[in-house]
Amino acid sequence: MTARMYPSAGARVSVRPTEWQPSPGIEGQTYHDIIIVSVHDSHDPRFAWVYGHGPDCSWESSDCTAAFCFEVLVSVDVLAAVAARDRP
């Protein structure tokens, strides 16, 4: 088994419709930028769980105190591209 390449905490991943799922089997329909807190394998080898924040959470005026604001499944191909710095 090959270890998967995931971006580290603090990396920014941009996901487009169909590249993410709010829950297993449900395709995401919108575009999101996520600042990664952590990434974890899922039962579906095509996706990994991503915990993170939106870029607006880091604004000085933001009151975000949550450990993470996003908990979504993201395509492992997208995550690998970000980890390899092949994609913004």
Helices and strands as residue ranges (DSSP letters): E 12-15, E 20-21, E 32-41, E 47-53, G 55-58, E 70-75, H 76-83
